[in-house]
Amino acid sequence: MTTDDSRYEAVCSRDARFDGEFFFAVSTTGIYCRPSCPATTPKRHNVCFFPTAAAAQGSGFRACRRCRPDAVPGSAEWNARVDMVGRAMRLIGDGVVDREGVAGLAARLGYSARQVQRQLNAEVGAGPIALARAQRAHTARILLQTTTMQAAEIAFAAGFASVRQFNDTLREIYAATPSELRAAKPGRYSRYGVVGTANGAAGVPLRLAYRRPYAAAEVFDYLAARTITGIEELVGKRGARLYRRTLRLPHGTGIAEVSEKLGAGGWLECNLHLSDLRDLTTAAQRMRRLFDLDADPYAVAERLGADAALAPLVAPRPGLRAPGTADAHELAVRAVLGQQVSVAAGQRLGSALVAAYGQPLAAPSGALTHVFPTADALAGSSLSELGMPGSRRDTLRTVTGALADGTVCLDPGADRDEAEKTLLGLRGIGPWTAGYIRMRALGDPDVLLTGDVAIQSGMRHAGAEAVDAEGWRPWRTYAMHHFWNTAADRRRAAPA
């Protein structure tokens, strides 16, 4: 989508592949929409385009009530980009501006607030405050339509500084008061609407949008093989499983539940139980990263499917995703636990670690009993309960110490090259572990673990050892997952 004319063609065809990649606004109605909006297509001369919803709002357009353009997948571009703008967009999505302000965002990025403002305005059409404001409005709408909380409580839970600011923002973005938004029946305006009604105690039901296709079975298989007792569980049969896990969040703890069944409109059903509803935006974003919901499967398949060696692996698995993580520090610890052992052995070590050092929940929920231990708690511990060799315990303490004191930064906006370089400088951390952490904890879509035994075997089996993997950029992480899934298929097909 490099020109406005090509964007207009996507709008005319109602192409959902571009939902979240750009937005279009109609001058005669004052409304902005997602490309797949089912309304009558406006005339070309009445349409303009914006890279973000915040940019459209900043130009005076309000959100369409029919297609709900604020409830689209995020742009895959922000995950692929390693520059300041990409890093800033990931941090804003995680709620950093709401918690730390623009100054905190700039400090994390290593730039001045003025530089950040200028770059974001130039490339995405809105500054950090406007982008965070659009996100707050979306959170407020969800809470209004899925909980019985008072409007004033919702205003502060969504991150607004005052009830007046909350009211003014909703009127500007949705052309409706909070009461009018609440009175609207869920889904009344759109096939993209919200789900049921609940209260804060019963959890907040969400629909986490993705770009089709989505290989849910493979994602849930991947998570099932790595489930750690106490903080995760999968219940139900394949095809109808429910993934449940605990979360450590900025203002408290939570439990997330995600269903394997795909919603007809292109979403995963998710329920979030939060001790503090101010964590709603952050929790939702972390589940999006875990399930890789902002990926562009069309772009990935187009690049990888053009390779003769990869094409036979890509075709059977449309929409294959690369699961990330709900907690970067947790993922780093799990990566160290999994060094030079089987996946099952890594699971057992993780479960023992949680039992010994995890934070107990106030009340167990099914098989969920703990929140994963903090880096601080592990850095100064003996770890003798794990039964690991002393050298690996030393490595684990070294890594958690570096995470605790900030030597290693794994937040969503971290410089990926710098993080990997710092990890490799820690005793006991080799290229595979550093690359795996970069891939999952930092959500890098372009990592190839050439030292991985399964990858080497898969490449030989596919005849890809002589192929220039540079041609798979910027989606080499997805190539890895195709090799891993193919290897798993061969193991299942092997005679007992």
Sequence and secondary structure as in RCSB ss.txt:
>XXXX:A:sequence
MTTDDSRYEAVCSRDARFDGEFFFAVSTTGIYCRPSCPATTPKRHNVCFFPTAAAAQGSGFRACRRCRPDAVPGS
AEWNARVDMVGRAMRLIGDGVVDREGVAGLAARLGYSARQVQRQLNAEVGAGPIALARAQRAHTARILLQTTTMQ
AAEIAFAAGFASVRQFNDTLREIYAATPSELRAAKPGRYSRYGVVGTANGAAGVPLRLAYRRPYAAAEVFDYLAA
RTITGIEELVGKRGARLYRRTLRLPHGTGIAEVSEKLGAGGWLECNLHLSDLRDLTTAAQRMRRLFDLDADPYAV
AERLGADAALAPLVAPRPGLRAPGTADAHELAVRAVLGQQVSVAAGQRLGSALVAAYGQPLAAPSGALTHVFPTA
DALAGSSLSELGMPGSRRDTLRTVTGALADGTVCLDPGADRDEAEKTLLGLRGIGPWTAGYIRMRALGDPDVLLT
GDVAIQSGMRHAGAEAVDAEGWRPWRTYAMHHFWNTAADRRRAAPA
>XXXX:A:secstr
  SHHHHHHHHHTT GGGBTTBEEEETTTTEEE TT  S    GGGEEEESSHHHHHHTT EE TTT GGGS   
HHHHH  SHHHHHHHHHHTTHHHHHHHHHHHHHHTS HHHHHHHHHHHHSS HHHHHHHHHHHHHHHHHHH    
HHHHHHHTT S HHHHHHHHHHHHSS HHHHHHS TTSS TT       TTT EEEEEE  S   HHHHHHHHHT
T  TTTEEEES TTS EEEEEEEETTEEEEEEEEEEEETTTEEEEEEEESSGGGHHHHHHHHHHHTTTT  HHHH
HHHHTTSTTTHHHHTTSTT      S HHHHHHHHHHTTTS HHHHHHHHHHHHHHH EEEEEEETTEEEE   H
HHHHTS  GGG   HHHHHHHHHHHHHHHTTSS  STT  HHHHHHHHHTSTT  HHHHHHHHHHTS  S    T
T HHHHHHHHHHT TTS GGGGTT HHHHHHHHHHHHHHHHHHS  
